[in-house]
Each structure stands twice: as C-alpha cells, then as structure tokens.
Amino acid sequence: MENREGLEAATTRIDDPWYDALASGWGEGDGGGTPAVPGPARPPQQRRAAADIYLEVQRSAAFQEVRARYRRFVVPAVLAFLAWYLAYVVAATTAPRLMSHPVAGAVNVAMVAGLGQFLTTFALTWAYVRHARLYRDRAALDLRWDTQELTRGAAER
C-alpha cells in the first residue's frame, strides 16, 4: 500500500492490511451485492455449523447462568441508581429550601447530593467490575474456550 496524500489519504482501501474485511460484512458471499474480498471466507455449510454451535452455547445452562448472574446484579443496580438520581432531580426542583440548606459554610445539601451522584457512579462501577470478576468472568471465559474448541472442530470438517 503506497503512501497517499490529500482527500484519498483518509479513505480505507480493501488492500489495507489493517482493514478487517470480514468484520465489515464484505466477502461473506451472501449475494446481497457486497463485493467479495479475497481472504479466508468460509463455505456456507461451515458458517451454518458455527451458527448452530453458537445457538447451542446460547441455549446451554452455563450461558443462561452467566446471563442470570448479570441480570441479578444489573437490574437492581440500575433501578437503585435511577431512583437515587430521580430523587435528586425531584428534590432540586420541588424542595429548593431543603436543597439550599447549608451543611458547612457555603456547601449546601444540593452540592453534597450532587457530589454523591459522582461518588455513587464510581462506587457502582467498582461494584460492577468486582461482581463481574467474582461471579461471571471465569464462567464466561470457560464458555469462550468451549465455543472456540467447537467452532475450530466445525471448521476442520
């Protein structure tokens, strides 16, 4: 690939080694008008086999458990955070005297609650990462390895 300047320099060419043609949908050979790009496109029967494998993994008990653990954390956390955020907004609009009550010097209840929003965001992020590391990452990694082994076997057929 030659070094180009001007308007064409910003465009991505198909022969660009950093261009992932298959990720963009090119070269899939679906007959939908997308140009075929030379590369490691798989035959349709192998694509179907890989799709069947992913559907099988999605229906597996291990995958369902990972999704259930995710939902058991995320749904209550989102609801709690939204309730806290909406309470702050409603209090700021309907109870201005409460929110303007001084806490220490020029710092009032609204400022403390606003900073609490930031602290809650950081605490929730930390809790999410911790929950993912302790309860989901290992199971998800095991599923990934199993899926790769199954799809590698399907590609060799």
OpenMM code with the backbone's topology and positions (N, CA, C; nanometers):
from openmm import Vec3, app, unit

residues = "MET GLU ASN ARG GLU GLY LEU GLU ALA ALA THR THR ARG ILE ASP ASP PRO TRP TYR ASP ALA LEU ALA SER GLY TRP GLY GLU GLY ASP GLY GLY GLY THR PRO ALA VAL PRO GLY PRO ALA ARG PRO PRO GLN GLN ARG ARG ALA ALA ALA ASP ILE TYR LEU GLU VAL GLN ARG SER ALA ALA PHE GLN GLU VAL ARG ALA ARG TYR ARG ARG PHE VAL VAL PRO ALA VAL LEU ALA PHE LEU ALA TRP TYR LEU ALA TYR VAL VAL ALA ALA THR THR ALA PRO ARG LEU MET SER HIS PRO VAL ALA GLY ALA VAL ASN VAL ALA MET VAL ALA GLY LEU GLY GLN PHE LEU THR THR PHE ALA LEU THR TRP ALA TYR VAL ARG HIS ALA ARG LEU TYR ARG ASP ARG ALA ALA LEU ASP LEU ARG TRP ASP THR GLN GLU LEU THR ARG GLY ALA ALA GLU ARG".split()
positions = [
    Vec3(0.0853, -0.1173, 0.0000),
    Vec3(0.0000, 0.0000, 0.0000),
    Vec3(0.0892, 0.1227, 0.0000),
    Vec3(0.0685, 0.2097, -0.0961),
    Vec3(0.1543, 0.3268, -0.1075),
    Vec3(0.1056, 0.4377, -0.0152),
    Vec3(0.1963, 0.5306, 0.0127),
    Vec3(0.1639, 0.6457, 0.0962),
    Vec3(0.0946, 0.7490, 0.0084),
    Vec3(-0.0268, 0.7883, 0.0439),
    Vec3(-0.1029, 0.8841, -0.0341),
    Vec3(-0.1301, 1.0078, 0.0487),
    Vec3(-0.1540, 1.1169, -0.0194),
    Vec3(-0.1854, 1.2426, 0.0483),
    Vec3(-0.3142, 1.2994, -0.0084),
    Vec3(-0.3699, 1.3936, 0.0621),
    Vec3(-0.4904, 1.4606, 0.0139),
    Vec3(-0.6163, 1.3902, 0.0605),
    Vec3(-0.7229, 1.4060, -0.0171),
    Vec3(-0.8530, 1.3529, 0.0193),
    Vec3(-0.8531, 1.2009, 0.0232),
    Vec3(-0.7798, 1.1363, -0.0674),
    Vec3(-0.7775, 0.9909, -0.0714),
    Vec3(-0.7040, 0.9295, 0.0472),
    Vec3(-0.6224, 1.0064, 0.1170),
    Vec3(-0.5443, 0.9520, 0.2283),
    Vec3(-0.6340, 0.9043, 0.3420),
    Vec3(-0.7527, 0.9646, 0.3559),
    Vec3(-0.8413, 0.9282, 0.4666),
    Vec3(-0.9291, 0.8083, 0.4342),
    Vec3(-0.9371, 0.7665, 0.3099),
    Vec3(-1.0230, 0.6552, 0.2741),
    Vec3(-0.9512, 0.5235, 0.2971),
    Vec3(-1.0263, 0.4219, 0.3342),
    Vec3(-0.9706, 0.2898, 0.3580),
    Vec3(-0.9825, 0.2078, 0.2318),
    Vec3(-0.8727, 0.1510, 0.1911),
    Vec3(-0.8738, 0.0675, 0.0721),
    Vec3(-0.8835, -0.0780, 0.1138),
    Vec3(-0.9334, -0.1599, 0.0222),
    Vec3(-0.9528, -0.3013, 0.0501),
    Vec3(-0.8201, -0.3723, 0.0729),
    Vec3(-0.7120, -0.3280, 0.0074),
    Vec3(-0.5840, -0.3962, 0.0243),
    Vec3(-0.5071, -0.3483, 0.1469),
    Vec3(-0.5709, -0.2654, 0.2275),
    Vec3(-0.5096, -0.2173, 0.3503),
    Vec3(-0.4996, -0.3340, 0.4485),
    Vec3(-0.3798, -0.3666, 0.4980),
    Vec3(-0.3674, -0.4821, 0.5873),
    Vec3(-0.4387, -0.4644, 0.7211),
    Vec3(-0.4708, -0.3407, 0.7601),
    Vec3(-0.5397, -0.3171, 0.8869),
    Vec3(-0.6899, -0.3193, 0.8714),
    Vec3(-0.7393, -0.3354, 0.7498),
    Vec3(-0.8819, -0.3348, 0.7237),
    Vec3(-0.9366, -0.4754, 0.7410),
    Vec3(-1.0279, -0.4920, 0.8340),
    Vec3(-1.0849, -0.6236, 0.8591),
    Vec3(-1.2089, -0.6400, 0.7720),
    Vec3(-1.1902, -0.6984, 0.6562),
    Vec3(-1.2979, -0.7080, 0.5586),
    Vec3(-1.4141, -0.7913, 0.6096),
    Vec3(-1.3870, -0.9002, 0.6785),
    Vec3(-1.4962, -0.9859, 0.7221),
    Vec3(-1.5785, -0.9218, 0.8327),
    Vec3(-1.5170, -0.8398, 0.9157),
    Vec3(-1.5914, -0.7722, 1.0214),
    Vec3(-1.6886, -0.6699, 0.9634),
    Vec3(-1.6578, -0.6165, 0.8467),
    Vec3(-1.7457, -0.5176, 0.7866),
    Vec3(-1.8569, -0.5805, 0.7044),
    Vec3(-1.8543, -0.7130, 0.6874),
    Vec3(-1.9567, -0.7809, 0.6112),
    Vec3(-1.9158, -0.8081, 0.4676),
    Vec3(-1.8022, -0.7601, 0.4263),
    Vec3(-1.7546, -0.7834, 0.2908),
    Vec3(-1.6983, -0.9233, 0.2818),
    Vec3(-1.7137, -0.9829, 0.1684),
    Vec3(-1.6527, -1.1133, 0.1457),
    Vec3(-1.7328, -1.2285, 0.2020),
    Vec3(-1.8526, -1.2010, 0.2501),
    Vec3(-1.9326, -1.3074, 0.3084),
    Vec3(-1.9985, -1.3924, 0.2015),
    Vec3(-2.0072, -1.3404, 0.0798),
    Vec3(-2.0656, -1.4175, -0.0282),
    Vec3(-2.2145, -1.4420, -0.0101),
    Vec3(-2.2858, -1.3445, 0.0455),
    Vec3(-2.4279, -1.3620, 0.0727),
    Vec3(-2.5153, -1.3286, -0.0469),
    Vec3(-2.4540, -1.2810, -0.1556),
    Vec3(-2.5316, -1.2466, -0.2730),
    Vec3(-2.6093, -1.1188, -0.2574),
    Vec3(-2.5833, -1.0439, -0.1524),
    Vec3(-2.6568, -0.9210, -0.1268),
    Vec3(-2.5946, -0.8000, -0.1916),
    Vec3(-2.5060, -0.8193, -0.2867),
    Vec3(-2.4480, -0.7067, -0.3560),
    Vec3(-2.3183, -0.6580, -0.2944),
    Vec3(-2.2734, -0.7178, -0.1843),
    Vec3(-2.1471, -0.6751, -0.1274),
    Vec3(-2.0339, -0.7388, -0.2052),
    Vec3(-1.9329, -0.6608, -0.2395),
    Vec3(-1.8230, -0.7155, -0.3180),
    Vec3(-1.7472, -0.8219, -0.2407),
    Vec3(-1.7048, -0.9232, -0.3104),
    Vec3(-1.6262, -1.0286, -0.2479),
    Vec3(-1.4822, -0.9826, -0.2367),
    Vec3(-1.4250, -1.0011, -0.1192),
    Vec3(-1.2866, -0.9649, -0.0947),
    Vec3(-1.2075, -1.0933, -0.0813),
    Vec3(-1.0929, -1.1034, -0.1481),
    Vec3(-1.0139, -1.2248, -0.1329),
    Vec3(-0.9744, -1.2416, 0.0127),
    Vec3(-0.9862, -1.3599, 0.0629),
    Vec3(-0.9482, -1.3828, 0.2015),
    Vec3(-1.0024, -1.5144, 0.2499),
    Vec3(-0.9976, -1.5345, 0.3794),
    Vec3(-1.0347, -1.6635, 0.4368),
    Vec3(-1.1841, -1.6797, 0.4583),
    Vec3(-1.2666, -1.6515, 0.3580),
    Vec3(-1.4108, -1.6699, 0.3733),
    Vec3(-1.4419, -1.8188, 0.3805),
    Vec3(-1.5310, -1.8560, 0.4719),
    Vec3(-1.5657, -1.9961, 0.4897),
    Vec3(-1.6810, -2.0343, 0.3992),
    Vec3(-1.6870, -2.1591, 0.3599),
    Vec3(-1.8021, -2.2050, 0.2821),
    Vec3(-1.9306, -2.1945, 0.3643),
    Vec3(-2.0480, -2.1825, 0.2994),
    Vec3(-2.1740, -2.1649, 0.3714),
    Vec3(-2.2039, -2.2771, 0.4701),
    Vec3(-2.1694, -2.4026, 0.4381),
    Vec3(-2.2008, -2.5111, 0.5304),
    Vec3(-2.1226, -2.4970, 0.6610),
    Vec3(-1.9998, -2.4446, 0.6554),
    Vec3(-1.9237, -2.4238, 0.7784),
    Vec3(-1.9791, -2.3065, 0.8576),
    Vec3(-2.0280, -2.2031, 0.7895),
    Vec3(-2.0887, -2.0909, 0.8610),
    Vec3(-2.2128, -2.1369, 0.9357),
    Vec3(-2.2927, -2.2214, 0.8716),
    Vec3(-2.4117, -2.2724, 0.9383),
    Vec3(-2.3733, -2.3571, 1.0583),
    Vec3(-2.2696, -2.4344, 1.0449),
    Vec3(-2.2263, -2.5178, 1.1573),
    Vec3(-2.1822, -2.4297, 1.2735),
    Vec3(-2.1089, -2.3222, 1.2457),
    Vec3(-2.0651, -2.2320, 1.3514),
    Vec3(-2.1857, -2.1623, 1.4141),
    Vec3(-2.2830, -2.1228, 1.3320),
    Vec3(-2.4032, -2.0590, 1.3849),
    Vec3(-2.4794, -2.1554, 1.4755),
    Vec3(-2.4869, -2.2810, 1.4360),
    Vec3(-2.5532, -2.3813, 1.5200),
    Vec3(-2.4808, -2.3979, 1.6525),
    Vec3(-2.3490, -2.3920, 1.6466),
    Vec3(-2.2703, -2.4055, 1.7703),
    Vec3(-2.2986, -2.2885, 1.8636),
    Vec3(-2.3020, -2.1677, 1.8092),
    Vec3(-2.3295, -2.0514, 1.8936),
    Vec3(-2.4713, -2.0553, 1.9505),
    Vec3(-2.5658, -2.1024, 1.8718),
    Vec3(-2.7017, -2.1170, 1.9249),
    Vec3(-2.7063, -2.2216, 2.0353),
    Vec3(-2.6319, -2.3307, 2.0166),
    Vec3(-2.6257, -2.4346, 2.1196),
    Vec3(-2.5655, -2.3792, 2.2485),
    Vec3(-2.4599, -2.3004, 2.2358),
    Vec3(-2.3982, -2.2399, 2.3542),
    Vec3(-2.4950, -2.1429, 2.4202),
    Vec3(-2.5653, -2.0649, 2.3390),
    Vec3(-2.6604, -1.9691, 2.3947),
    Vec3(-2.7708, -2.0393, 2.4727),
    Vec3(-2.8113, -2.1563, 2.4297),
    Vec3(-2.9177, -2.2308, 2.4984),
    Vec3(-2.8654, -2.3119, 2.6166),
    Vec3(-2.7341, -2.3192, 2.6339),
    Vec3(-2.6773, -2.4031, 2.7393),
    Vec3(-2.7068, -2.3461, 2.8779),
    Vec3(-2.7043, -2.4333, 2.9754),
    Vec3(-2.7297, -2.3922, 3.1140),
    Vec3(-2.6206, -2.2987, 3.1647),
    Vec3(-2.4959, -2.3216, 3.1235),
    Vec3(-2.3853, -2.2370, 3.1686),
    Vec3(-2.4024, -2.0933, 3.1188),
    Vec3(-2.4406, -2.0768, 2.9923),
    Vec3(-2.4622, -1.9436, 2.9367),
    Vec3(-2.5803, -1.8763, 3.0064),
    Vec3(-2.6870, -1.9495, 3.0265),
    Vec3(-2.8039, -1.8938, 3.0941),
    Vec3(-2.7701, -1.8506, 3.2367),
    Vec3(-2.6834, -1.9255, 3.3021),
    Vec3(-2.6415, -1.8881, 3.4378),
    Vec3(-2.5603, -1.7585, 3.4367),
    Vec3(-2.4708, -1.7440, 3.3399),
    Vec3(-2.3930, -1.6197, 3.3291),
    Vec3(-2.4870, -1.5017, 3.3050),
    Vec3(-2.5824, -1.5177, 3.2144),
    Vec3(-2.6781, -1.4099, 3.1875),
    Vec3(-2.7643, -1.3797, 3.3105),
    Vec3(-2.8052, -1.4843, 3.3820),
    Vec3(-2.8873, -1.4627, 3.5021),
    Vec3(-2.8083, -1.3885, 3.6093),
    Vec3(-2.6820, -1.4229, 3.6274),
    Vec3(-2.5988, -1.3507, 3.7251),
    Vec3(-2.5832, -1.2049, 3.6863),
    Vec3(-2.5663, -1.1812, 3.5563),
    Vec3(-2.5556, -1.0439, 3.5058),
    Vec3(-2.6833, -0.9664, 3.5380),
    Vec3(-2.7974, -1.0251, 3.5049),
    Vec3(-2.9250, -0.9573, 3.5286),
    Vec3(-2.9511, -0.9354, 3.6773),
    Vec3(-2.9157, -1.0348, 3.7615),
    Vec3(-2.9399, -1.0205, 3.9060),
    Vec3(-2.8618, -0.9043, 3.9657),
    Vec3(-2.7501, -0.8670, 3.9040),
    Vec3(-2.6764, -0.7511, 3.9535),
    Vec3(-2.7230, -0.6224, 3.8858),
    Vec3(-2.7334, -0.6248, 3.7542),
    Vec3(-2.7559, -0.5021, 3.6787),
    Vec3(-2.8949, -0.4435, 3.7006),
    Vec3(-2.9977, -0.5238, 3.6997),
    Vec3(-3.1337, -0.4700, 3.7112),
    Vec3(-3.1538, -0.3973, 3.8440),
    Vec3(-3.1224, -0.4578, 3.9594),
    Vec3(-3.1393, -0.3814, 4.0838),
    Vec3(-3.0465, -0.2602, 4.0929),
    Vec3(-2.9241, -0.2717, 4.0407),
    Vec3(-2.8307, -0.1594, 4.0467),
    Vec3(-2.8812, -0.0424, 3.9630),
    Vec3(-2.9310, -0.0707, 3.8440),
    Vec3(-2.9836, 0.0362, 3.7585),
    Vec3(-3.1068, 0.0992, 3.8223),
    Vec3(-3.1952, 0.0172, 3.8744),
    Vec3(-3.3157, 0.0719, 3.9383),
    Vec3(-3.2804, 0.1579, 4.0596),
    Vec3(-3.1864, 0.1120, 4.1414),
    Vec3(-3.1460, 0.1898, 4.2586),
    Vec3(-3.0811, 0.3214, 4.2176),
    Vec3(-2.9932, 0.3158, 4.1165),
    Vec3(-2.9271, 0.4385, 4.0743),
    Vec3(-3.0271, 0.5362, 4.0122),
    Vec3(-3.1200, 0.4864, 3.9306),
    Vec3(-3.2198, 0.5752, 3.8718),
    Vec3(-3.3104, 0.6368, 3.9783),
    Vec3(-3.3466, 0.5581, 4.0793),
    Vec3(-3.4284, 0.6123, 4.1889),
    Vec3(-3.3527, 0.7227, 4.2623),
    Vec3(-3.2249, 0.7010, 4.2883),
    Vec3(-3.1409, 0.7997, 4.3568),
    Vec3(-3.1263, 0.9248, 4.2710),
    Vec3(-3.1040, 0.9080, 4.1414),
    Vec3(-3.0898, 1.0219, 4.0507),
    Vec3(-3.2207, 1.1002, 4.0412),
    Vec3(-3.3313, 1.0290, 4.0227),
    Vec3(-3.4605, 1.0976, 4.0128),
    Vec3(-3.4975, 1.1670, 4.1435),
    Vec3(-3.4636, 1.1060, 4.2566),
    Vec3(-3.4888, 1.1709, 4.3856),
    Vec3(-3.4111, 1.3022, 4.3954),
    Vec3(-3.2891, 1.3026, 4.3465),
    Vec3(-3.2083, 1.4247, 4.3468),
    Vec3(-3.2711, 1.5319, 4.2581),
    Vec3(-3.3126, 1.4934, 4.1384),
    Vec3(-3.3716, 1.5896, 4.0452),
    Vec3(-3.5043, 1.6421, 4.1001),
    Vec3(-3.5882, 1.5523, 4.1513),
    Vec3(-3.7175, 1.5950, 4.2061),
    Vec3(-3.6974, 1.6851, 4.3276),
    Vec3(-3.6051, 1.6505, 4.4149),
    Vec3(-3.5788, 1.7342, 4.5327),
    Vec3(-3.5244, 1.8707, 4.4919),
    Vec3(-3.4403, 1.8732, 4.3890),
    Vec3(-3.3848, 2.0009, 4.3439),
    Vec3(-3.4926, 2.0922, 4.2863),
    Vec3(-3.5949, 2.0346, 4.2255),
    Vec3(-3.6991, 2.1175, 4.1634),
    Vec3(-3.8166, 2.1457, 4.2556),
    Vec3(-3.8478, 2.0530, 4.3455),
    Vec3(-3.9664, 2.0721, 4.4297),
    Vec3(-3.9352, 2.1187, 4.5714),
    Vec3(-3.8137, 2.1021, 4.6159),
    Vec3(-3.7790, 2.1419, 4.7525),
    Vec3(-3.6528, 2.2292, 4.7534),
    Vec3(-3.6613, 2.3479, 4.6945),
    Vec3(-3.5419, 2.4319, 4.6879),
    Vec3(-3.4924, 2.4787, 4.8244),
    Vec3(-3.5837, 2.4939, 4.9192),
    Vec3(-3.5400, 2.5361, 5.0532),
    Vec3(-3.4590, 2.4267, 5.1208),
    Vec3(-3.5012, 2.3008, 5.1034),
    Vec3(-3.4244, 2.1891, 5.1593),
    Vec3(-3.2867, 2.1799, 5.0945),
    Vec3(-3.2843, 2.1923, 4.9627),
    Vec3(-3.1575, 2.1770, 4.8908),
    Vec3(-3.0624, 2.2937, 4.9176),
    Vec3(-3.1152, 2.4106, 4.9516),
    Vec3(-3.0283, 2.5255, 4.9782),
    Vec3(-2.9859, 2.5341, 5.1243),
    Vec3(-3.0294, 2.4401, 5.2054),
    Vec3(-2.9916, 2.4396, 5.3469),
    Vec3(-2.8403, 2.4197, 5.3598),
    Vec3(-2.7715, 2.5094, 5.4316),
    Vec3(-2.6258, 2.4977, 5.4428),
    Vec3(-2.5834, 2.3763, 5.5278),
    Vec3(-2.4796, 2.3120, 5.4822),
    Vec3(-2.4237, 2.1982, 5.5558),
    Vec3(-2.2978, 2.2422, 5.6291),
    Vec3(-2.2071, 2.3046, 5.5558),
    Vec3(-2.0839, 2.3556, 5.6147),
    Vec3(-2.0379, 2.4750, 5.5324),
    Vec3(-2.0478, 2.5929, 5.5878),
    Vec3(-2.0061, 2.7130, 5.5164),
    Vec3(-2.0933, 2.7363, 5.3943),
    Vec3(-2.0304, 2.7455, 5.2771),
    Vec3(-2.1039, 2.7692, 5.1532),
    Vec3(-2.1545, 2.6401, 5.0899),
    Vec3(-2.1206, 2.5277, 5.1481),
    Vec3(-2.1638, 2.3973, 5.0949),
    Vec3(-2.3048, 2.3693, 5.1457),
    Vec3(-2.3966, 2.3407, 5.0518),
    Vec3(-2.5349, 2.3135, 5.0903),
    Vec3(-2.5721, 2.1685, 5.0563),
    Vec3(-2.6953, 2.1312, 5.0870),
    Vec3(-2.7435, 1.9947, 5.0654),
    Vec3(-2.7369, 1.9574, 4.9172),
    Vec3(-2.7693, 2.0513, 4.8274),
    Vec3(-2.7658, 2.0228, 4.6839),
    Vec3(-2.6255, 1.9873, 4.6380),
    Vec3(-2.5256, 2.0588, 4.6876),
    Vec3(-2.3867, 2.0286, 4.6500),
    Vec3(-2.3437, 1.8919, 4.7008),
    Vec3(-2.3813, 1.8613, 4.8224),
    Vec3(-2.3460, 1.7305, 4.8788),
    Vec3(-2.4141, 1.6186, 4.8001),
    Vec3(-2.5421, 1.6381, 4.7684),
    Vec3(-2.6142, 1.5367, 4.6907),
    Vec3(-2.5573, 1.5251, 4.5491),
    Vec3(-2.5186, 1.6360, 4.4879),
    Vec3(-2.4577, 1.6333, 4.3556),
    Vec3(-2.3258, 1.5586, 4.3565),
    Vec3(-2.2439, 1.5836, 4.4560),
    Vec3(-2.1186, 1.5081, 4.4687),
    Vec3(-2.1473, 1.3613, 4.4982),
    Vec3(-2.2548, 1.3379, 4.5719),
    Vec3(-2.2959, 1.1999, 4.5976),
    Vec3(-2.3307, 1.1254, 4.4698),
    Vec3(-2.3834, 1.1971, 4.3700),
    Vec3(-2.4113, 1.1349, 4.2408),
    Vec3(-2.2824, 1.0833, 4.1772),
    Vec3(-2.1768, 1.1664, 4.1799),
    Vec3(-2.0486, 1.1230, 4.1257),
    Vec3(-1.9917, 1.0058, 4.2038),
    Vec3(-1.9963, 1.0151, 4.3355),
    Vec3(-1.9432, 0.9059, 4.4180),
    Vec3(-2.0214, 0.7768, 4.3953),
    Vec3(-2.1527, 0.7892, 4.3798),
    Vec3(-2.2348, 0.6714, 4.3529),
    Vec3(-2.1974, 0.6083, 4.2198),
    Vec3(-2.1693, 0.6905, 4.1199),
    Vec3(-2.1282, 0.6380, 3.9893),
    Vec3(-1.9993, 0.5587, 4.0018),
    Vec3(-1.9015, 0.6124, 4.0713),
    Vec3(-1.7744, 0.5413, 4.0888),
    Vec3(-1.7929, 0.4141, 4.1714),
    Vec3(-1.8737, 0.4223, 4.2758),
    Vec3(-1.8986, 0.3040, 4.3593),
    Vec3(-1.9714, 0.1957, 4.2807),
    Vec3(-2.0657, 0.2359, 4.1994),
    Vec3(-2.1397, 0.1391, 4.1178),
    Vec3(-2.0483, 0.0749, 4.0132),
    Vec3(-1.9607, 0.1531, 3.9542),
    Vec3(-1.8646, 0.0978, 3.8588),
    Vec3(-1.7736, -0.0025, 3.9272),
    Vec3(-1.7230, 0.0311, 4.0435),
    Vec3(-1.6371, -0.0608, 4.1185),
    Vec3(-1.7132, -0.1890, 4.1521),
    Vec3(-1.8380, -0.1751, 4.1985),
    Vec3(-1.9177, -0.2926, 4.2351),
    Vec3(-1.9455, -0.3800, 4.1133),
    Vec3(-1.9712, -0.3177, 3.9991),
    Vec3(-1.9962, -0.3949, 3.8765),
    Vec3(-1.8721, -0.4743, 3.8359),
    Vec3(-1.7577, -0.4091, 3.8358),
    Vec3(-1.6336, -0.4772, 3.7976),
    Vec3(-1.6036, -0.5904, 3.8953),
    Vec3(-1.6229, -0.5666, 4.0224),
    Vec3(-1.5977, -0.6702, 4.1236),
    Vec3(-1.6932, -0.7881, 4.1045),
    Vec3(-1.8199, -0.7587, 4.0824),
    Vec3(-1.9184, -0.8643, 4.0623),
    Vec3(-1.8845, -0.9460, 3.9375),
    Vec3(-1.8477, -0.8767, 3.8301),
    Vec3(-1.8116, -0.9473, 3.7064),
    Vec3(-1.6906, -1.0370, 3.7296),
    Vec3(-1.5902, -0.9848, 3.7984),
    Vec3(-1.4685, -1.0633, 3.8232),
    Vec3(-1.4970, -1.1853, 3.9108),
    Vec3(-1.5801, -1.1687, 4.0117),
    Vec3(-1.6041, -1.2778, 4.1065),
    Vec3(-1.7067, -1.3795, 4.0575),
    Vec3(-1.8077, -1.3357, 3.9832),
    Vec3(-1.9209, -1.4239, 3.9546),
    Vec3(-1.9443, -1.4573, 3.8077),
    Vec3(-1.8837, -1.3811, 3.7145),
    Vec3(-1.9150, -1.4069, 3.5743),
    Vec3(-1.7941, -1.4309, 3.4856),
    Vec3(-1.6831, -1.3675, 3.5110),
    Vec3(-1.5704, -1.3731, 3.4184),
    Vec3(-1.5184, -1.5143, 3.3958),
    Vec3(-1.5032, -1.5918, 3.5011),
    Vec3(-1.4494, -1.7273, 3.4855),
    Vec3(-1.5441, -1.8138, 3.4033),
    Vec3(-1.6723, -1.8071, 3.4337),
    Vec3(-1.7698, -1.8871, 3.3583),
    Vec3(-1.7776, -1.8413, 3.2130),
    Vec3(-1.7706, -1.7108, 3.1893),
    Vec3(-1.7744, -1.6596, 3.0522),
    Vec3(-1.6489, -1.7005, 2.9756),
    Vec3(-1.5352, -1.6998, 3.0415),
    Vec3(-1.4112, -1.7426, 2.9770),
    Vec3(-1.4163, -1.8912, 2.9431),
    Vec3(-1.4701, -1.9707, 3.0338),
    Vec3(-1.4861, -2.1137, 3.0044),
    Vec3(-1.5772, -2.1359, 2.8840),
    Vec3(-1.6863, -2.0607, 2.8774),
    Vec3(-1.7757, -2.0699, 2.7615),
    Vec3(-1.7033, -2.0297, 2.6339),
    Vec3(-1.6220, -1.9268, 2.6431),
    Vec3(-1.5484, -1.8819, 2.5245),
    Vec3(-1.4529, -1.9894, 2.4756),
    Vec3(-1.3785, -2.0504, 2.5672),
    Vec3(-1.2850, -2.1557, 2.5268),
    Vec3(-1.3598, -2.2743, 2.4670),
    Vec3(-1.4710, -2.3134, 2.5306),
    Vec3(-1.5504, -2.4245, 2.4766),
    Vec3(-1.6027, -2.3923, 2.3370),
    Vec3(-1.6495, -2.2694, 2.3183),
    Vec3(-1.7019, -2.2293, 2.1880),
    Vec3(-1.5925, -2.2287, 2.0827),
    Vec3(-1.4754, -2.1816, 2.1191),
    Vec3(-1.3647, -2.1817, 2.0230),
    Vec3(-1.3252, -2.3225, 1.9845),
    Vec3(-1.3254, -2.4126, 2.0815),
    Vec3(-1.2921, -2.5520, 2.0507),
    Vec3(-1.3967, -2.6143, 1.9571),
    Vec3(-1.5245, -2.5852, 1.9845),
    Vec3(-1.6306, -2.6392, 1.8998),
    Vec3(-1.6269, -2.5820, 1.7592),
    Vec3(-1.6052, -2.4490, 1.7481),
    Vec3(-1.6013, -2.3891, 1.6142),
    Vec3(-1.4758, -2.4310, 1.5396),
    Vec3(-1.3656, -2.4518, 1.6085),
    Vec3(-1.2449, -2.4995, 1.5427),
    Vec3(-1.2700, -2.6397, 1.4868),
    Vec3(-1.3410, -2.7222, 1.5630),
    Vec3(-1.3756, -2.8561, 1.5152),
    Vec3(-1.4693, -2.8517, 1.3958),
    Vec3(-1.5630, -2.7542, 1.3942),
    Vec3(-1.6561, -2.7418, 1.2831),
    Vec3(-1.5831, -2.6935, 1.1572),
    Vec3(-1.4829, -2.6080, 1.1742),
    Vec3(-1.4086, -2.5564, 1.0592),
    Vec3(-1.3204, -2.6630, 0.9969),
    Vec3(-1.2783, -2.7618, 1.0762),
    Vec3(-1.1928, -2.8685, 1.0245),
    Vec3(-1.2702, -2.9736, 0.9490),
    Vec3(-1.4035, -2.9769, 0.9676),
    Vec3(-1.4849, -3.0771, 0.8992),
    Vec3(-1.4916, -3.0549, 0.7517),
] * unit.nanometer
topology = app.Topology()
chain = topology.addChain("A")
for resn in residues:
    res = topology.addResidue(resn, chain)
    for name in ("N", "CA", "C"):
        topology.addAtom(name, app.Element.getBySymbol(name[0]), res)
